């Protein structure tokens, strides 16, 4: 049998340069992947969702439900993978939300929804000239930054136009920004106030008045000019742009006499939404909501927005001012920093415990070095899989710190045993790794297999914990690779140390203080074991009581999908 078949670690022990180059490359890839990984609070998990919005100004909620929403709902029933349909109808607006199966492709679902809307369009009211809009919702649709814009010396409708036409475009050009939404905007509009008694006196119905206004306000070709070789279309701007034009508009004739709109109502300059308003520190203003692109870095985008604010503020007219009023990245960064601190603290505690038991800093370093290398290698694989640095993946790395050093410690202990027997570092590494190599391989694979059900679990919960299970499985596999390659190679080149003895027992890698502490712990354990064997029925009753208590308290604990958190926003 070849040396490779007898000893998995032999090629790496005998070729230190190759082993070093491989792990240096892994470290470099891991560092670059770590810097490129997006930072988020949780993995992007949500059911594929599509929203359909239809508008018919002036229509009642009942009309929107029966004449607009109902035909579309019937058309949606034939779409594959549709889980639920929820519609909300209000005056002039109908909003339908379609939720699909987790395995349904969002782009294909959007196309099927658009086709169903087109199919249902023939049942819409004839006065509905604008087709419904179909929009897919991404898990990242929640804004990450809210910017307040106010200008005491500038009309709100002008500020709204400036925000939508200039500021939104500039903010959307920042890398990673998907969309800029404007809330609280005061878009200019002409409001028509009708006098029902005047309409009745002139025998005018509301529908005929609306038809007349729409036809007079349409921007349609007025004719053509033709020549033997060419044809020209005559376009006349017939749209009415202010309240004065609407007041002078002829809407009907009564016995040949023209009826102007000001005889049956009054047109006023106003805004589209006069029932909503936004205040920023007691000043009327506008909110710009920044939405990030999928798989982008929330923290990096928020920083880029903060860096761009001074330049944007300098370009604002009329004493306008922009300020960040909510930044989700601060809570994301705080949560990630806390977990990263826990990861570092756990690594230091593991290193301290290993040193207490080994008592030799060189061997401790060999075991502990597997932690950062395994984590950096995991970052490289996470980047390839499209994962992010979030609470669950960092928690997986923190939990895996103890597992990571297990394989290296097992390899180290066996090689150290052969060195204490008088073998050279190279001989001890080759023999010790051959004896324990397949044991470490089986340990690594069996431990990683424990988390396989998390990866294969379906549903929303399975999608949420996919990155957690995969990350902890990857880091365990990485630790096994390090223990079978880098650890024995480094131990083969460690200078031999003179073993210490206590009471004739060799303690080459265990300090006297730790051995005395272990002796005290062992004696205490023996006494407690004898006591348990003496009162075995009492121990059995305590065990059964603990089991019953665990079941009781588990059934009475409050249960939730995700714990509530306070991010300072209502």
C-alpha positions as CSV (number, residue, x, y, z in Angstrom):
1,X,0.0,0.0,0.0
2,X,1.3,3.5,-0.8
3,X,2.3,6.0,1.8
4,X,-0.7,8.1,0.9
5,X,-3.0,5.1,1.5
6,X,-1.4,4.4,4.9
7,X,-1.1,8.1,6.0
8,X,-3.3,10.9,4.8
9,X,-1.0,13.5,6.2
10,X,2.4,12.1,4.9
11,X,2.5,14.1,1.6
12,X,1.9,17.3,3.5
13,X,4.5,16.5,6.2
14,X,7.1,15.6,3.6
15,X,6.4,18.7,1.5
16,X,6.3,21.7,3.8
17,X,6.7,24.3,1.1
18,X,3.7,23.0,-0.8
19,X,1.6,22.8,2.4
20,X,2.6,26.4,3.3
21,X,1.8,27.8,-0.1
22,X,-1.6,26.1,-0.1
23,X,-2.6,27.6,3.2
24,X,-1.1,31.0,2.5
25,X,-3.3,31.0,-0.7
26,X,-6.3,29.9,1.4
27,X,-5.6,32.8,3.9
28,X,-5.4,35.3,1.1
29,X,-8.6,34.1,-0.5
30,X,-10.3,34.1,2.9
31,X,-9.2,37.7,3.7
32,X,-10.5,39.0,0.3
33,X,-13.7,37.0,0.7
34,X,-14.2,38.4,4.2
35,X,-13.9,42.0,3.0
36,X,-16.3,41.3,0.1
37,X,-19.0,39.5,2.1
38,X,-22.2,41.6,2.4
39,X,-23.2,42.5,6.0
40,X,-26.8,42.0,7.0
41,X,-28.9,41.4,10.1
42,X,-30.3,38.0,8.9
43,X,-30.1,36.0,5.7
44,X,-32.3,37.2,2.9
45,X,-35.4,34.9,3.4
46,X,-38.9,35.5,2.2
47,X,-41.6,34.0,0.1
48,X,-41.5,35.2,-3.6
49,X,-44.1,38.0,-3.6
50,X,-45.6,40.0,-6.4
51,X,-47.9,43.0,-6.0
52,X,-50.4,44.4,-8.5
53,X,-51.6,47.9,-8.1
54,X,-54.6,49.3,-10.1
55,X,-56.0,52.8,-10.0
56,X,-59.3,54.3,-11.2
57,X,-59.7,57.9,-9.8
58,X,-63.1,58.5,-8.2
59,X,-64.2,54.9,-8.1
60,X,-65.6,53.6,-4.8
61,X,-64.0,50.7,-2.9
62,X,-66.9,48.4,-3.8
63,X,-66.5,49.2,-7.5
64,X,-62.7,48.6,-7.3
65,X,-63.3,45.2,-5.6
66,X,-66.0,44.0,-8.1
67,X,-64.9,45.5,-11.4
68,X,-61.1,45.6,-11.0
69,X,-59.9,43.2,-8.3
70,X,-62.3,40.3,-8.9
71,X,-61.4,39.8,-12.6
72,X,-57.7,39.8,-11.8
73,X,-58.2,37.4,-8.8
74,X,-60.0,34.9,-11.1
75,X,-57.1,35.1,-13.7
76,X,-54.5,34.6,-10.9
77,X,-56.1,31.3,-9.8
78,X,-54.4,29.4,-12.7
79,X,-50.8,30.5,-11.9
80,X,-48.5,27.7,-10.8
81,X,-47.1,27.8,-7.3
82,X,-49.5,30.4,-6.0
83,X,-50.0,30.1,-2.2
84,X,-52.2,33.1,-1.3
85,X,-53.9,36.1,-2.8
86,X,-54.7,39.2,-0.6
87,X,-56.5,42.2,-2.0
88,X,-57.0,45.6,-0.4
89,X,-59.5,48.0,-2.1
90,X,-60.0,51.6,-1.3
91,X,-61.4,54.7,-3.1
92,X,-59.7,54.7,-6.5
93,X,-57.1,52.1,-5.7
94,X,-56.8,48.3,-5.6
95,X,-53.7,46.5,-4.4
96,X,-53.4,42.8,-4.7
97,X,-50.5,40.8,-3.1
98,X,-49.6,37.4,-4.5
99,X,-47.4,35.0,-2.4
100,X,-45.8,32.1,-4.1
101,X,-44.1,28.9,-3.0
102,X,-40.5,29.2,-1.8
103,X,-39.2,27.2,-4.8
104,X,-41.0,29.4,-7.4
105,X,-38.7,31.6,-9.4
106,X,-39.7,35.3,-8.7
107,X,-39.0,36.4,-12.3
108,X,-41.2,33.6,-13.8
109,X,-43.9,34.4,-11.3
110,X,-43.8,38.0,-12.2
111,X,-44.2,37.2,-15.9
112,X,-47.1,34.8,-15.2
113,X,-48.8,37.6,-13.1
114,X,-48.3,40.1,-15.9
115,X,-49.9,37.7,-18.4
116,X,-52.9,37.1,-16.1
117,X,-53.4,40.9,-15.7
118,X,-53.4,41.3,-19.5
119,X,-56.0,38.5,-19.7
120,X,-58.2,40.2,-17.2
121,X,-57.9,43.7,-18.7
122,X,-60.9,43.1,-21.1
123,X,-63.2,43.0,-18.1
124,X,-62.1,46.3,-16.6
125,X,-64.3,49.4,-16.7
126,X,-64.1,51.4,-20.0
127,X,-63.1,54.5,-18.0
128,X,-60.0,52.8,-16.7
129,X,-57.3,54.0,-19.1
130,X,-54.2,53.1,-17.0
131,X,-53.2,49.5,-16.9
132,X,-52.3,47.9,-13.5
133,X,-48.7,47.9,-12.5
134,X,-47.0,44.6,-11.6
135,X,-44.0,44.7,-9.3
136,X,-42.0,42.0,-7.5
137,X,-41.0,42.4,-3.9
138,X,-37.5,41.4,-2.9
139,X,-36.3,40.5,0.6
140,X,-34.2,43.7,0.5
141,X,-37.2,46.0,-0.3
142,X,-37.1,47.4,3.2
143,X,-35.3,50.7,3.2
144,X,-32.0,50.9,5.1
145,X,-31.7,54.6,5.3
146,X,-34.3,57.4,5.6
147,X,-33.2,60.9,4.7
148,X,-35.2,64.0,5.7
149,X,-35.4,66.9,3.3
150,X,-36.8,70.3,4.4
151,X,-36.7,73.8,3.0
152,X,-38.5,76.6,5.0
153,X,-38.1,79.1,2.1
154,X,-39.3,76.8,-0.7
155,X,-42.7,75.6,-1.7
156,X,-43.2,71.9,-1.0
157,X,-44.2,71.0,-4.6
158,X,-41.0,72.5,-5.9
159,X,-39.0,70.7,-3.3
160,X,-40.7,67.5,-4.2
161,X,-39.9,68.0,-7.9
162,X,-36.3,68.7,-7.0
163,X,-36.1,65.6,-4.9
164,X,-37.6,63.2,-7.4
165,X,-35.8,64.7,-10.5
166,X,-32.3,65.4,-9.1
167,X,-31.7,64.0,-5.6
168,X,-33.2,60.6,-6.2
169,X,-31.1,60.2,-9.4
170,X,-27.9,61.2,-7.6
171,X,-28.5,58.9,-4.6
172,X,-29.5,56.0,-7.0
173,X,-26.1,56.3,-8.7
174,X,-24.3,55.3,-5.4
175,X,-23.1,51.7,-5.8
176,X,-25.4,49.2,-4.2
177,X,-28.5,51.4,-4.2
178,X,-31.4,49.8,-5.9
179,X,-34.2,52.4,-5.5
180,X,-34.9,55.8,-3.9
181,X,-38.5,56.2,-2.8
182,X,-40.0,59.6,-2.0
183,X,-42.5,59.8,0.8
184,X,-44.5,62.8,1.9
185,X,-44.1,64.4,-1.5
186,X,-46.4,67.2,-2.6
187,X,-46.8,66.8,-6.3
188,X,-48.6,69.7,-8.0
189,X,-52.1,68.9,-9.1
190,X,-55.3,70.7,-10.0
191,X,-58.2,69.9,-7.7
192,X,-61.8,70.1,-9.1
193,X,-64.5,70.9,-6.6
194,X,-68.0,70.3,-7.9
195,X,-71.3,71.9,-7.1
196,X,-74.0,69.1,-7.2
197,X,-76.9,71.6,-7.3
198,X,-75.3,73.4,-10.3
199,X,-74.9,70.1,-12.1
200,X,-78.5,69.1,-11.5
201,X,-79.8,72.5,-12.6
202,X,-77.9,72.1,-15.9
203,X,-78.9,68.5,-16.3
204,X,-75.3,67.3,-16.2
205,X,-74.2,63.9,-14.8
206,X,-70.9,63.3,-13.1
207,X,-69.9,60.7,-15.7
208,X,-70.6,62.9,-18.6
209,X,-68.6,65.7,-17.0
210,X,-65.6,63.5,-16.4
211,X,-65.8,62.2,-20.0
212,X,-65.8,65.8,-21.3
213,X,-62.9,66.9,-19.1
214,X,-60.8,63.8,-20.0
215,X,-61.4,64.3,-23.8
216,X,-60.6,68.0,-23.6
217,X,-57.4,67.3,-21.5
218,X,-56.1,64.6,-23.8
219,X,-52.9,65.0,-25.8
220,X,-53.9,63.4,-29.1
221,X,-52.9,64.0,-32.7
222,X,-55.2,66.6,-34.3
223,X,-54.7,65.5,-37.9
224,X,-52.2,64.9,-40.7
225,X,-50.7,66.8,-43.6
226,X,-50.0,64.7,-46.6
227,X,-47.9,65.2,-49.7
228,X,-47.1,62.8,-52.5
229,X,-43.9,61.7,-50.7
230,X,-44.5,62.4,-47.0
231,X,-47.1,62.6,-44.2
232,X,-46.9,64.8,-41.2
233,X,-48.9,64.3,-37.9
234,X,-50.2,67.4,-36.3
235,X,-49.8,67.4,-32.5
236,X,-51.3,70.1,-30.4
237,X,-50.6,70.3,-26.7
238,X,-54.2,70.1,-25.5
239,X,-53.4,69.4,-21.9
240,X,-54.6,71.8,-19.2
241,X,-51.8,72.8,-16.8
242,X,-53.4,75.0,-14.2
243,X,-56.6,75.8,-12.4
244,X,-57.4,78.9,-14.6
245,X,-57.4,76.7,-17.7
246,X,-59.9,74.2,-16.1
247,X,-62.2,77.0,-15.0
248,X,-62.5,78.4,-18.5
249,X,-63.0,74.9,-20.0
250,X,-66.3,74.3,-21.9
251,X,-67.7,71.1,-20.6
252,X,-71.1,70.9,-22.2
253,X,-73.8,72.9,-24.2
254,X,-77.3,73.7,-23.0
255,X,-79.6,74.6,-25.9
256,X,-76.6,75.8,-27.8
257,X,-75.2,77.8,-25.0
258,X,-71.7,76.8,-23.7
259,X,-71.3,75.7,-20.1
260,X,-67.9,76.5,-18.6
261,X,-66.6,74.5,-15.7
262,X,-66.6,77.5,-13.4
263,X,-70.4,77.4,-13.7
264,X,-70.7,73.9,-12.1
265,X,-67.6,73.9,-9.9
266,X,-64.3,75.5,-9.0
267,X,-60.8,74.4,-10.0
268,X,-58.0,75.1,-7.5
269,X,-54.2,74.8,-7.6
270,X,-53.2,72.1,-5.1
271,X,-51.4,68.9,-4.6
272,X,-52.2,65.2,-5.3
273,X,-52.2,64.2,-1.6
274,X,-53.6,66.9,0.6
275,X,-54.5,64.5,3.5
276,X,-51.0,63.4,4.2
277,X,-48.1,65.5,5.5
278,X,-44.5,64.9,6.8
279,X,-42.8,66.9,9.5
280,X,-39.1,66.9,10.2
281,X,-38.2,68.6,13.5
282,X,-41.5,70.6,13.3
283,X,-40.8,71.6,9.7
284,X,-42.8,70.3,6.7
285,X,-40.5,68.2,4.6
286,X,-40.0,65.1,2.4
287,X,-38.6,61.7,3.2
288,X,-36.2,59.9,0.9
289,X,-36.0,56.1,1.6
290,X,-33.0,54.2,0.2
291,X,-33.4,50.6,-0.8
292,X,-30.3,48.4,-1.3
293,X,-29.7,45.9,-4.1
294,X,-29.9,42.2,-3.3
295,X,-26.6,40.7,-2.0
296,X,-25.1,44.2,-1.3
297,X,-23.4,45.4,1.9
298,X,-25.9,47.3,4.1
299,X,-23.1,48.9,6.1
300,X,-21.0,50.0,3.1
301,X,-24.0,51.5,1.3
302,X,-25.0,53.5,4.4
303,X,-21.4,54.8,4.8
304,X,-21.4,55.8,1.1
305,X,-24.6,57.7,1.6
306,X,-23.3,59.5,4.7
307,X,-20.2,60.5,2.8
308,X,-22.2,61.9,-0.1
309,X,-24.5,64.0,2.1
310,X,-22.2,67.1,2.5
311,X,-21.8,67.4,-1.3
312,X,-25.6,67.0,-1.8
313,X,-26.4,69.5,0.9
314,X,-24.1,72.0,-0.9
315,X,-26.2,71.7,-4.1
316,X,-29.6,72.2,-2.5
317,X,-31.5,75.4,-3.4
318,X,-33.7,77.7,-1.2
319,X,-32.1,77.0,2.1
320,X,-33.0,73.3,1.9
321,X,-31.2,70.8,4.2
322,X,-30.8,67.0,4.2
323,X,-30.2,64.9,7.3
324,X,-30.3,61.2,8.1
325,X,-33.2,60.5,10.4
326,X,-32.9,56.6,10.4
327,X,-30.0,54.4,9.6
328,X,-30.6,50.7,9.8
329,X,-26.9,49.9,9.3
330,X,-26.0,51.2,12.8
331,X,-28.1,48.4,14.4
332,X,-26.8,45.8,11.9
333,X,-23.2,46.9,12.6
334,X,-23.7,46.9,16.4
335,X,-25.2,43.4,16.3
336,X,-22.4,42.1,14.0
337,X,-19.7,43.7,16.1
338,X,-21.1,42.1,19.3
339,X,-21.0,38.6,17.7
340,X,-17.5,39.3,16.3
341,X,-16.4,40.2,19.8
342,X,-17.9,37.0,21.1
343,X,-16.1,35.1,18.4
344,X,-12.7,36.6,19.4
345,X,-13.4,36.1,23.1
346,X,-14.3,32.5,22.5
347,X,-11.1,31.9,20.5
348,X,-9.0,33.4,23.3
349,X,-10.7,31.3,26.0
350,X,-10.2,28.2,23.9
351,X,-6.5,29.1,23.5
352,X,-6.2,29.7,27.3
353,X,-7.8,26.3,28.1
354,X,-5.5,24.5,25.6
355,X,-2.4,26.2,27.1
356,X,-3.5,25.2,30.6
357,X,-3.6,21.5,29.5
358,X,-0.6,21.5,27.2
359,X,1.6,23.8,29.2
360,X,3.8,24.5,26.1
361,X,3.2,27.6,24.1
362,X,4.6,26.2,20.8
363,X,2.2,23.3,20.8
364,X,-0.6,25.6,21.9
365,X,0.1,27.9,18.9
366,X,-0.1,24.9,16.6
367,X,-3.5,24.0,17.9
368,X,-4.9,27.5,18.1
369,X,-3.7,28.5,14.6
370,X,-6.3,26.2,13.2
371,X,-9.1,28.6,14.4
372,X,-8.3,31.6,12.1
373,X,-7.3,29.5,9.2
374,X,-10.5,27.4,9.3
375,X,-12.6,30.6,9.7
376,X,-10.8,32.3,6.8
377,X,-11.3,29.2,4.6
378,X,-14.9,29.2,5.5
379,X,-15.2,32.9,4.4
380,X,-13.9,31.9,1.0
381,X,-16.5,29.2,0.6
382,X,-19.3,31.5,1.9
383,X,-18.4,34.0,-0.7
384,X,-18.6,31.4,-3.4
385,X,-22.1,30.3,-2.1
386,X,-23.4,33.9,-2.0
387,X,-23.8,34.0,1.8
388,X,-23.5,37.1,4.0
389,X,-22.0,38.0,7.3
390,X,-25.1,38.0,9.5
391,X,-26.1,37.0,13.0
392,X,-26.7,33.4,12.2
393,X,-23.5,32.8,10.2
394,X,-21.4,34.5,12.8
395,X,-23.2,32.5,15.5
396,X,-22.3,29.4,13.6
397,X,-18.6,30.4,13.6
398,X,-18.7,31.1,17.3
399,X,-20.3,27.8,18.1
400,X,-17.8,26.0,15.9
401,X,-14.7,27.4,17.7
402,X,-14.7,24.6,20.1
403,X,-15.1,22.0,17.4
404,X,-12.4,23.5,15.3
405,X,-9.6,22.8,17.7
406,X,-10.7,19.3,18.6
407,X,-9.2,17.7,15.5
408,X,-5.9,19.6,15.9
409,X,-5.7,18.7,19.7
410,X,-6.3,15.0,18.9
411,X,-3.5,15.1,16.3
412,X,-1.2,17.1,18.6
413,X,-1.7,14.7,21.6
414,X,-0.9,11.6,19.6
415,X,2.2,13.1,18.0
416,X,3.3,14.5,21.4
417,X,3.0,11.0,22.9
418,X,5.4,9.6,20.3
419,X,7.8,12.5,21.0
420,X,7.8,11.7,24.7
421,X,8.7,8.1,23.8
422,X,12.0,9.4,22.3
423,X,11.2,9.6,18.6
424,X,12.3,12.6,16.5
425,X,9.8,15.3,15.6
426,X,9.6,14.0,12.0
427,X,9.2,10.3,13.1
428,X,6.6,11.2,15.7
429,X,4.6,13.3,13.2
430,X,4.6,10.5,10.5
431,X,3.7,7.7,12.9
432,X,1.3,9.7,15.0
433,X,-0.6,11.1,12.0
434,X,-0.8,7.6,10.5
435,X,-2.3,6.2,13.6
436,X,-4.9,8.9,14.1
437,X,-5.5,10.2,10.6
438,X,-8.6,8.1,9.7
439,X,-10.0,8.6,13.2
440,X,-9.9,12.4,12.7
441,X,-11.5,12.0,9.3
442,X,-14.3,10.0,10.7
443,X,-14.7,12.5,13.6
444,X,-14.9,15.4,11.2
445,X,-17.4,13.8,8.8
446,X,-19.7,12.5,11.6
447,X,-19.7,15.9,13.3
448,X,-20.4,17.8,10.1
449,X,-23.2,15.3,9.3
450,X,-25.0,16.3,12.5
451,X,-25.8,19.7,10.8
452,X,-26.9,18.1,7.5
453,X,-30.6,18.1,8.5
454,X,-30.5,21.9,8.9
455,X,-29.3,22.2,5.3
456,X,-31.9,19.9,4.0
457,X,-34.8,21.3,6.0
458,X,-37.5,22.8,3.9
459,X,-39.9,25.7,4.3
460,X,-39.2,29.2,5.5
461,X,-37.4,28.0,8.7
462,X,-35.2,25.7,6.6
463,X,-34.3,28.7,4.3
464,X,-33.5,30.8,7.3
465,X,-31.2,28.3,8.9
466,X,-29.6,27.1,5.6
467,X,-26.6,29.5,6.0
468,X,-26.2,28.6,9.6
469,X,-26.1,24.9,9.0
470,X,-23.9,25.2,6.0
471,X,-21.5,27.6,7.7
472,X,-20.9,25.4,10.7
473,X,-20.5,22.3,8.5
474,X,-18.0,24.1,6.3
475,X,-15.9,25.3,9.2
476,X,-15.8,21.8,10.8
477,X,-14.7,20.3,7.5
478,X,-12.0,23.0,7.2
479,X,-10.8,22.2,10.7
480,X,-10.4,18.6,9.7
481,X,-8.4,19.5,6.6
482,X,-6.1,21.7,8.8
483,X,-5.7,18.9,11.3
484,X,-4.7,16.4,8.7
485,X,-2.3,18.7,6.8
486,X,-0.9,21.8,8.4
487,X,-0.9,20.6,12.1
488,X,1.3,17.5,11.6
489,X,3.6,19.5,9.2
490,X,4.2,22.1,11.9
491,X,4.6,19.6,14.6
492,X,7.2,17.7,12.5
493,X,9.4,20.9,12.6
494,X,9.0,21.8,16.3
495,X,12.1,21.6,18.4
496,X,12.0,18.8,20.9
497,X,11.5,19.8,24.5
498,X,12.8,18.0,27.6
499,X,9.9,16.3,29.4
500,X,9.1,17.3,32.9
501,X,8.0,14.7,35.5
502,X,5.9,14.9,38.6
503,X,6.0,11.8,40.9
504,X,7.7,9.9,38.1
505,X,5.0,10.7,35.6
506,X,6.0,12.5,32.4
507,X,4.2,15.8,31.9
508,X,5.9,17.2,28.9
509,X,2.9,19.1,27.9
510,X,1.1,19.7,31.1
511,X,2.1,22.1,33.9
512,X,2.4,21.1,37.5
513,X,-0.4,23.5,38.6
514,X,-2.8,22.0,36.1
515,X,-2.0,18.5,37.1
516,X,-2.6,19.3,40.7
517,X,-5.9,20.9,39.8
518,X,-6.9,17.9,37.7
519,X,-6.0,15.7,40.7
520,X,-8.3,17.6,43.0
521,X,-11.1,17.5,40.4
522,X,-10.7,13.7,40.0
523,X,-10.8,13.1,43.7
524,X,-14.0,15.2,44.0
525,X,-15.5,13.3,41.1
526,X,-14.7,9.9,42.7
527,X,-16.4,11.0,46.0
528,X,-19.5,12.3,44.2
529,X,-19.7,9.0,42.1
530,X,-19.5,6.9,45.3
531,X,-22.3,9.0,46.8
532,X,-24.4,8.6,43.7
533,X,-24.0,4.8,43.7
534,X,-24.9,4.7,47.4
535,X,-28.1,6.6,46.9
536,X,-28.9,5.4,43.4
537,X,-32.7,5.6,43.8
538,X,-32.5,9.2,44.8
539,X,-30.3,10.0,41.8
540,X,-32.8,8.3,39.6
541,X,-35.7,10.2,41.0
542,X,-33.8,13.5,40.6
543,X,-33.1,12.6,36.9
544,X,-36.8,11.8,36.3
545,X,-37.8,15.0,38.1
546,X,-35.4,17.0,35.9
547,X,-36.8,15.4,32.8
548,X,-40.4,16.1,33.8
549,X,-39.6,19.7,34.8
550,X,-37.9,20.2,31.4
551,X,-41.0,19.0,29.6
552,X,-43.3,21.1,31.8
553,X,-41.3,24.4,31.4
554,X,-40.9,23.8,27.6
555,X,-44.6,23.6,27.1
556,X,-45.2,26.8,29.1
557,X,-42.5,28.9,27.5
558,X,-43.6,31.6,25.1
559,X,-42.8,30.7,21.5
560,X,-41.9,33.0,18.6
561,X,-40.3,32.8,15.2
562,X,-37.7,35.5,15.9
563,X,-37.2,37.4,19.2
564,X,-38.5,41.0,19.3
565,X,-35.8,43.7,19.0
566,X,-35.8,47.4,19.6
567,X,-34.4,49.4,16.6
568,X,-35.8,52.7,17.7
569,X,-38.3,52.9,14.9
570,X,-42.1,52.6,14.9
